[in-house]
Amino acid sequence: MKFTLNATDPGSAARAGELQTDHGTIQTPIFMPVGTAGTVKGVPQQDLAGTINADIILGNTYHLYLRPGMDTLQKAGGLHKFMGWERPILTDSGGYQVYSLSDNRKISEEGVKFKSHIDGSAHFFSPENAIDIQRIIGADIIMAFDECPPYPCDYGYARESMEMTHRWLDRCIHRMDETSPKYGHYQSLFPIVQGSTYKDLRERSAEYIAAKAADGNAIGGLSVGEPHDEMYATTELVCGILPKDKPRYLMGVGTPANLLECIALGVDMFDCVMPTRNARNANLFTRNGVMNMRNAKWIDDFSPLDPDGTTFVDLHYSKAYLRHLFAANELLAMYIASIHNLGFYLSLMREARERIIDGSFADWKNKMTEQVTRRL
């Protein structure tokens, strides 16, 4: 994998780059649609590659391990072939999903025992088998196994959790070194910076991760309930320590405004379920603000969903029509809304990249942040 920095913005820490993988080139900054179980919910792969034009999508180790299972994925030749997706894939190691199972898991130095949310069966993840599983899944970018501490948590817990994440990282690196990709394409391991919102812990963790000289680096443990100001302060601190010549991935973030602010702080890669989850609940993101498509105000509004952004996705439906579909509980409503929201997120990333390259990002970001946060 190769990362090339194409431009930096003179008015912020924003960067535009290109990340080359064996399955294609990713232009950054980039938002990765979340395909947790081998599907971006309700969105066919031809739309992801065509209408939305996503450079990369994300899958999840925990969910894919449980369903369809490693035997099926290995027989299929990996996730790319199984789901018919020829572009890059990133997999989260499952650490965050294990974190979310707080009532059904037990963490030790060796790893994590947990119960399946599907049938209650017992399972175990260690740094080693998290790598083995991701080798079988076959993603281009795979994540180190980590613990995501809750927010808030006391300093002692955050420190012990971070130190264990570092020890787990060393085990992940060792496992990567003693194993090989299964399907003939290169796989990159990204370590994850932890430390909750404690400045000194984040500094220690970022320095530890930076010293590993990995192909790229991730920032975890944010967007778990902390105020946005703390998320931005932590992101800025960590980006100032992580290597400038490697991509930086902020995990699980977030709203369009979150993305714009964190691009300005030096982040290159993002993922979040928000555009598709909110779409299924009738919430649309546009460059003019956020719309609830169940509201009666749209009944007779025959204007396009996003009059100022219709070029980013070939959807020629009116607000009135989409409102009708949601009121009638038609499945097409969720499809249109999902395509729209993902199209908007990706178009926002592409425009941010253009603005970074031409040097106008900072002023544009301030204007757009104000616009996208309005309630329409």
Secondary structure by P-SEA (a helix, b strand, c coil): cbbbbccccccccbbbbbbbcccccccccbbbccccccccccccccccccccccccbbbbaaaaaaaccaaaaaaacccccccccccbbbbccaaaaaaaacccccccccbbbbbbccccccccccaaaaaaaaaaacccbbbcbbbbbcccccaaaaaaaaaaaaaaaaaaaaaaaaccccccbbbbbbbbbbccccaaaaaaaaaaaaaacccbbbbccccccccaaaaaaaaaaaaacccccbbbbbcccccaaaaaaaaaacccccccaaaaaaaaacbbbcccbbbcccccccccccccccccccccccccccaaaaaaaaaaccaaaaaaaaaaaaaaaaaaaaaaaaaaaacccaaaaaaaaaaaaccc
